[in-house]
Amino acid sequence: MRILFLAHLSPLPLDSGGKIKSYYTLRALAARHEVRVLVFVRNDEEASLIQELRKICTSAEAIRLDRGKGRQICDALRSLAKRDSFIVGRDFRPEMLDAVRRALERYEPDAVHVDHLQMAQYVRFGGSYAVVLDNHNVESMIVRRVAQSSQNALMRLYSAMEWRKLRRYEIDVCRKCDLVLTVSEEDKKTLQGMEPFLSKVECVPIGVDIDRLQPVERTPGSLNMLSIGTMYWPPNVDSMLYFSREILPLVREQIPDCTLTIAGQRPVESIQALGRQPGIRVTGYVDDERETAQDCGVFIVPLRSGSGVRVKILNALAMGLPVVSTSIGAEGLEVMPGEHLLVADSPTDFARAVVSVLRDPEQAERLGRAGRELVSRKYSW
């Protein structure tokens, strides 16, 4: 089969959950079919790695996607004026549209694989090819939860308008596609709840590289709380600001010498500011999360918004780390609270769960072993 793969995120380097998902999907398709890739790149490193994609696929072409503050302000104002989704419209580039049209004419694909909702705006529906939407998340659900949980009043107001526009677009695209893929049964139910007549939806669970991510030897007696994630993604930023403000003081009341490490690429200023507080370290991008994970008393996922499946949890479980997450963080994963990880939602309950893991090495080891067994059995690529 001839497949045109439209990638919103460059699959390389493998430094975020979305990229990991795209890379392994692309590799699986390319092993059986003729796959040509059109991909947005956001920096020089991503552009330089296009050669690596060409080793996997028949061809790969990159289009630059720059998001300056000025441009985003203009896109936001345009969204308000046109009543269109900001999240979709900010990533429209005529260069990508031209590249897609050329590829459709030149290669005559049997299928177009739309990797992330934002790439659907480049597809002409009703053509001779099938259109498959790979929905990494229920995008409108992410924004709706931001509207409900953000501490910023302006962000809540804007998100309250944006999620409704994004939901209309998301439903419209799903209706038009020949097949919609979700990463969890939870997301599948959410989409079908939004559009009851949406029948062509299939769940393809996300995976983890269990060969690379072997259980790590953790520092005995570590009182370090660890978070690893893309630290410019709004749900991750909110989660750590929320944790440091409402949960960390409760943990310190019982374990005064505990520490917090926040790892992940491109931390925004508010996250960098946390690193200037006593007992908090902000590392930025880490080359190998396995080294960082060695000093981990507990892996924390205090998410209050988001959708899809948290690859960070799968990676942590693969490394045998004891995990404490919110219900939203663990959403979509076939985990059993109390067996594979601990789940808590209020600040008091989350702090209590963190303290119990830090104080009970046997519980931490038991959770780590059970988590590793789960991902090996159910989530190996």
WOPEJO-V182241 format. One record per backbone hydrogen bond with DSSP energy under -0.5 kcal/mol. NH is the residue of the N-H (numbers start at 1). CO is the residue of the C=O. E is the energy in kcal/mol with one decimal. If there is no record, write none. Layout:
# WOPEJO-V182241
nh->NH co->CO e->E
nh->NH co->CO e->E
This chain:
# WOPEJO-V182241
nh->3 co->1 e->-0.6
nh->3 co->34 e->-3.0
nh->4 co->111 e->-2.4
nh->5 co->3 e->-0.6
nh->5 co->36 e->-3.1
nh->6 co->4 e->-0.6
nh->6 co->113 e->-2.8
nh->7 co->5 e->-0.7
nh->7 co->38 e->-2.8
nh->8 co->6 e->-0.6
nh->8 co->115 e->-1.4
nh->15 co->13 e->-2.1
nh->20 co->16 e->-2.2
nh->21 co->17 e->-2.3
nh->22 co->18 e->-2.2
nh->23 co->19 e->-2.9
nh->24 co->20 e->-2.2
nh->25 co->21 e->-1.9
nh->26 co->22 e->-2.8
nh->27 co->23 e->-2.6
nh->28 co->24 e->-2.0
nh->29 co->25 e->-2.3
nh->30 co->26 e->-2.7
nh->31 co->27 e->-1.2
nh->32 co->29 e->-1.5
nh->33 co->29 e->-2.0
nh->34 co->1 e->-2.3
nh->35 co->33 e->-0.8
nh->36 co->3 e->-2.6
nh->37 co->59 e->-2.5
nh->38 co->5 e->-2.6
nh->39 co->61 e->-2.4
nh->40 co->7 e->-1.9
nh->41 co->63 e->-2.3
nh->47 co->43 e->-2.0
nh->48 co->44 e->-2.3
nh->49 co->45 e->-1.0
nh->49 co->46 e->-0.6
nh->50 co->47 e->-1.3
nh->51 co->48 e->-0.6
nh->52 co->49 e->-0.8
nh->53 co->49 e->-1.2
nh->54 co->50 e->-1.9
nh->55 co->51 e->-0.7
nh->55 co->52 e->-0.6
nh->56 co->52 e->-0.6
nh->56 co->53 e->-1.3
nh->57 co->53 e->-2.6
nh->58 co->35 e->-2.1
nh->59 co->35 e->-1.1
nh->61 co->37 e->-2.5
nh->63 co->39 e->-2.7
nh->65 co->41 e->-2.8
nh->66 co->64 e->-0.5
nh->72 co->68 e->-2.3
nh->73 co->69 e->-2.3
nh->74 co->70 e->-2.1
nh->75 co->71 e->-2.6
nh->76 co->72 e->-2.4
nh->77 co->73 e->-2.4
nh->78 co->74 e->-2.5
nh->79 co->75 e->-2.2
nh->80 co->76 e->-1.9
nh->81 co->77 e->-2.2
nh->82 co->78 e->-2.6
nh->83 co->79 e->-1.4
nh->84 co->79 e->-0.9
nh->89 co->85 e->-2.4
nh->90 co->86 e->-2.5
nh->91 co->88 e->-1.4
nh->92 co->89 e->-1.6
nh->93 co->91 e->-0.5
nh->96 co->93 e->-0.8
nh->97 co->93 e->-1.8
nh->98 co->94 e->-2.6
nh->99 co->95 e->-2.0
nh->100 co->96 e->-2.6
nh->101 co->97 e->-2.3
nh->102 co->98 e->-2.3
nh->103 co->99 e->-2.2
nh->104 co->100 e->-2.4
nh->105 co->101 e->-1.9
nh->106 co->102 e->-2.7
nh->107 co->103 e->-2.6
nh->108 co->103 e->-0.5
nh->108 co->104 e->-1.1
nh->110 co->2 e->-2.3
nh->111 co->2 e->-1.8
nh->112 co->130 e->-2.8
nh->113 co->4 e->-2.8
nh->113 co->111 e->-0.5
nh->114 co->112 e->-0.8
nh->114 co->132 e->-3.5
nh->115 co->6 e->-2.5
nh->115 co->113 e->-0.9
nh->116 co->114 e->-1.0
nh->116 co->134 e->-1.7
nh->119 co->116 e->-1.6
nh->120 co->117 e->-2.1
nh->121 co->118 e->-0.7
nh->122 co->119 e->-1.5
nh->123 co->120 e->-1.6
nh->125 co->123 e->-0.8
nh->127 co->124 e->-0.7
nh->130 co->110 e->-2.6
nh->132 co->112 e->-2.8
nh->132 co->130 e->-0.5
nh->133 co->131 e->-0.5
nh->133 co->179 e->-2.5
nh->134 co->114 e->-3.2
nh->134 co->132 e->-0.6
nh->135 co->133 e->-1.0
nh->135 co->181 e->-2.2
nh->136 co->134 e->-1.2
nh->139 co->137 e->-1.2
nh->141 co->138 e->-1.0
nh->142 co->138 e->-1.3
nh->143 co->139 e->-1.5
nh->144 co->140 e->-2.2
nh->145 co->141 e->-2.2
nh->146 co->142 e->-1.7
nh->147 co->143 e->-2.2
nh->148 co->144 e->-1.1
nh->149 co->145 e->-1.7
nh->150 co->146 e->-2.6
nh->153 co->151 e->-0.6
nh->156 co->152 e->-2.4
nh->157 co->153 e->-2.2
nh->158 co->154 e->-2.6
nh->159 co->155 e->-2.7
nh->160 co->156 e->-2.0
nh->161 co->157 e->-1.2
nh->162 co->158 e->-2.7
nh->163 co->159 e->-2.7
nh->165 co->161 e->-1.3
nh->166 co->162 e->-2.8
nh->167 co->163 e->-2.2
nh->168 co->164 e->-1.9
nh->169 co->165 e->-1.9
nh->170 co->166 e->-2.8
nh->171 co->167 e->-2.6
nh->172 co->168 e->-2.1
nh->173 co->169 e->-2.5
nh->174 co->170 e->-2.3
nh->175 co->171 e->-2.2
nh->176 co->172 e->-1.5
nh->177 co->173 e->-1.7
nh->178 co->131 e->-1.8
nh->179 co->131 e->-1.4
nh->180 co->200 e->-2.3
nh->181 co->133 e->-3.3
nh->182 co->202 e->-2.3
nh->183 co->135 e->-0.5
nh->188 co->184 e->-1.9
nh->189 co->185 e->-2.4
nh->190 co->186 e->-2.0
nh->191 co->187 e->-2.7
nh->192 co->188 e->-2.3
nh->193 co->189 e->-1.8
nh->194 co->190 e->-1.6
nh->195 co->191 e->-1.8
nh->198 co->195 e->-2.2
nh->199 co->197 e->-1.0
nh->201 co->199 e->-1.9
nh->202 co->180 e->-2.7
nh->204 co->182 e->-3.1
nh->204 co->202 e->-0.5
nh->205 co->203 e->-0.5
nh->206 co->183 e->-0.8
nh->208 co->379 e->-2.3
nh->210 co->208 e->-1.5
nh->213 co->209 e->-2.5
nh->214 co->212 e->-1.6
nh->216 co->319 e->-2.1
nh->218 co->216 e->-1.0
nh->219 co->294 e->-3.2
nh->222 co->219 e->-1.8
nh->225 co->259 e->-3.0
nh->226 co->224 e->-0.5
nh->226 co->298 e->-2.7
nh->227 co->261 e->-2.3
nh->229 co->263 e->-2.3
nh->231 co->229 e->-0.7
nh->231 co->265 e->-1.3
nh->233 co->230 e->-1.3
nh->236 co->233 e->-0.9
nh->237 co->233 e->-2.2
nh->238 co->234 e->-3.0
nh->239 co->235 e->-2.0
nh->240 co->236 e->-1.8
nh->241 co->237 e->-2.2
nh->242 co->238 e->-2.7
nh->243 co->239 e->-2.2
nh->244 co->240 e->-2.5
nh->245 co->241 e->-1.8
nh->246 co->242 e->-2.8
nh->247 co->242 e->-0.7
nh->247 co->243 e->-1.6
nh->248 co->243 e->-3.2
nh->250 co->247 e->-0.7
nh->251 co->247 e->-1.8
nh->252 co->248 e->-2.6
nh->253 co->249 e->-1.3
nh->254 co->250 e->-0.6
nh->254 co->251 e->-1.1
nh->255 co->251 e->-2.7
nh->258 co->255 e->-1.8
nh->259 co->223 e->-1.8
nh->260 co->279 e->-2.6
nh->261 co->225 e->-3.0
nh->262 co->281 e->-3.1
nh->263 co->227 e->-3.3
nh->263 co->261 e->-0.6
nh->264 co->284 e->-2.3
nh->268 co->231 e->-1.8
nh->271 co->268 e->-0.8
nh->272 co->268 e->-2.4
nh->273 co->269 e->-2.5
nh->274 co->270 e->-0.8
nh->274 co->271 e->-0.5
nh->275 co->271 e->-1.0
nh->275 co->272 e->-0.6
nh->276 co->273 e->-1.4
nh->277 co->274 e->-2.0
nh->280 co->277 e->-1.6
nh->281 co->260 e->-2.8
nh->283 co->262 e->-2.0
nh->283 co->281 e->-0.6
nh->284 co->262 e->-0.7
nh->291 co->288 e->-1.1
nh->292 co->288 e->-1.2
nh->293 co->289 e->-2.3
nh->294 co->291 e->-1.0
nh->295 co->292 e->-1.0
nh->296 co->294 e->-1.1
nh->297 co->224 e->-2.9
nh->298 co->224 e->-1.5
nh->299 co->322 e->-3.1
nh->300 co->226 e->-2.7
nh->300 co->298 e->-0.5
nh->301 co->324 e->-2.3
nh->303 co->301 e->-1.0
nh->311 co->309 e->-0.9
nh->313 co->310 e->-0.8
nh->314 co->310 e->-1.4
nh->315 co->311 e->-3.0
nh->316 co->312 e->-2.2
nh->317 co->313 e->-2.9
nh->318 co->314 e->-2.5
nh->319 co->315 e->-1.7
nh->320 co->317 e->-1.6
nh->321 co->316 e->-2.6
nh->324 co->299 e->-2.7
nh->325 co->342 e->-2.7
nh->326 co->301 e->-1.9
nh->330 co->326 e->-1.9
nh->331 co->327 e->-0.5
nh->331 co->328 e->-0.7
nh->333 co->330 e->-1.8
nh->335 co->333 e->-2.0
nh->337 co->335 e->-0.6
nh->338 co->341 e->-3.6
nh->339 co->336 e->-2.4
nh->340 co->336 e->-2.4
nh->341 co->336 e->-0.7
nh->342 co->323 e->-2.6
nh->344 co->325 e->-2.3
nh->350 co->346 e->-2.8
nh->351 co->347 e->-2.4
nh->352 co->348 e->-2.2
nh->353 co->349 e->-2.1
nh->354 co->350 e->-2.4
nh->355 co->351 e->-2.6
nh->356 co->352 e->-2.1
nh->357 co->353 e->-1.8
nh->358 co->354 e->-2.4
nh->359 co->355 e->-2.2
nh->360 co->356 e->-0.8
nh->361 co->359 e->-0.5
nh->364 co->360 e->-2.2
nh->365 co->361 e->-2.5
nh->366 co->362 e->-2.3
nh->367 co->363 e->-2.6
nh->368 co->364 e->-2.3
nh->369 co->365 e->-2.5
nh->370 co->366 e->-2.3
nh->371 co->367 e->-2.6
nh->372 co->368 e->-2.2
nh->373 co->369 e->-2.2
nh->374 co->370 e->-2.1
nh->375 co->371 e->-2.2
nh->376 co->372 e->-2.1
nh->377 co->373 e->-1.7
nh->378 co->374 e->-2.8
nh->379 co->375 e->-1.7
nh->381 co->208 e->-1.3
